């Protein structure tokens, strides 16, 4: 038994398909199948039921997969401990980001990271919050940059920046000439929102509901860009994050208006596993990101 055999087993349990698991592990299907059978023989137990259509793991197989995940994560930690002590800002770093952060944050920070830490190889993964958290817990990702939500205190957190939300509307809207607006002016107004699964949706909805706004259920956007196009066609109002809007607050038939105090906002942070050995890396990375983003946010004021 070796670590590679355990990786094959974990991949097969995740994908429930020999060919797909082999592709993920960069080996041939016969090689993966043979090693799995060898592992079953070594353990003297049947790990799964095989058919031409699907793979069904036995309870013993599922128990062993869970232990295999722990072993692989601990093995990875051993390598990271040595790396973090010797070269904290070198090597590969897998970072997860949410869709409402990635397109607007990355152009601000990636050039700066590459310039200051040229030996750090970034691998960027964009997914919704729930998926990212699972991948962080499993060890597939090293850290996440996302909106901090209740319940995330099980992870180590580094605050990056506080991002205000602004009102987006068509430049033909009756409020388009306003330079600032009170949140309670949304009372009775219909607002368009992102689809379920985006944490920004929940955050924006809480502010809008508090103000007395009404969600327009006739449309739910898959991205901020889709939402932006709908609003530009004078289909309603929405709240967008400040980094997603131009400095002059007017572009593509849209106007963006900041809110009066109290300003709706969200906290963006870097989170990692509390037992991560790469904390020296994350501390330096967080400091760099925070410096660059806050410099940008100051331009809006």
Secondary structure, DSSP 8 states (H G I E B T S, - for coil): --HHHHHHHHHHHHH--HHHHHHHHTS-HHHHHHHHHHHHHHHTS--EEE-SS-EEE-HHHHHHHHHHHHHHHHHHHHHHHHHHHH-TT-EEEEEEE-HHHHHHHHHHHHHHHHHH-TTEEEEEEE--HHHHHHHHHHTS-SEEEEE--TTGGGEEEEEEEEEEEEEEEETTSTTTT-SEE-GGGGTT-EEEEE-TT-HHHHHHHHHHHHHT-EEEEEEEESSHHHHHHHHHTT--BEEEEGGGS-TTSEETTEEEEEE-SS--EEEEEEEEETT-TTHHHHHHHHHHHHHHHHHHHHTT-
